[in-house]
Amino acid sequence: MKNSNLAVTAAITSVLAFGGAVLTSAPAEAAAKEKCYGVSKAGKNDCATKTSSCADTAKEDNHSDAFVVVPKGLCGQLTGGSTQSS
């Protein structure tokens, strides 16, 4: 009986430890990204803009207030990319 309790306890501890590792890595991943304006294709923007109400609704390519989320530092390397909305 003790061996089965030990196995269950070990399994629960492993799940909790893994879950904690996943939760702590999520903010680090989010911090390593940025909004890049002016580079999305029509209908492929990531979120609402001044002129559209929802993601995937940009009316034209490279619209200055439509953005996509990219790894930090990449936006400046893209033609027309800006980290600030126009």
N, C-alpha and C positions, 0 to 999 in steps of 0.2 A: 504494500500500500504506500509506503514512503517513497519508493522509487517512482511511482506514477505521479505523486504530488510534486516531486522534484522535477520531473519531465515537464509537467504543466507549468510550473513556476518558471522554468528556464525558457519555455516557449513564449510565455507572456512577456518576460523580460526582454527577449530578443525582438519581439514585435514593437514594444515600446521604445527600445533603443533605436531601431530602424526608423520608426515614425518621427522621433525627435531629430534624427539626422536629416530627414527629408524636409521637415519644417524649417530647420535652420538654414538650409541651402537655398530655399525659395527667395528670401529677401536679397541674398547675394546675387542671384541670377537677375532679379528685377532691377537691381542697381546697375547692372552692367549693360543696360539697354537705354535707348533714347528715342524720342519721337523725331522722325525725319520728314519734314514738310517739302512739298513740291516734287516728289519723285514717284508718287503712286500712279498706277494706271487707272483709267476710268473703271469704276465699280470694284476696285480692289483696296480702298482705303481701310484703315483699321478701326476708325471710330467716327462719331459725328463731327461735322464741320460747321462753319458759320452758315453754309448754304445747303447742307443736307442733314437729315435727321438721324442717320444711323450708319453703321459700318457697311462697307460695300455699296455705297450709293453715290460716290463722287461722279459727277457728270462728265468730266473731261480728264484727259491725261495730264499729269504734272500740275494739278491745281495747287495754288500757293497755300491754301489753308487745309488741304487734305494731307494726312500723314500716314506713315507706316512705322511700326516699331522695329528698330534695327539694333544690332550690337553697338555699344558705345564706341564712337570714333569712326564708324563706317560712313555716317551721313556726310561728313565733310569731303569724302572721297567720291561721292556720287555726283554726277553732273546735275546741277540745279538743286541739290540737296541743301537744306537749311534746318537748323535746330529751333528756329523761331518762325512762327506763322506770320504771313504778310497781311 
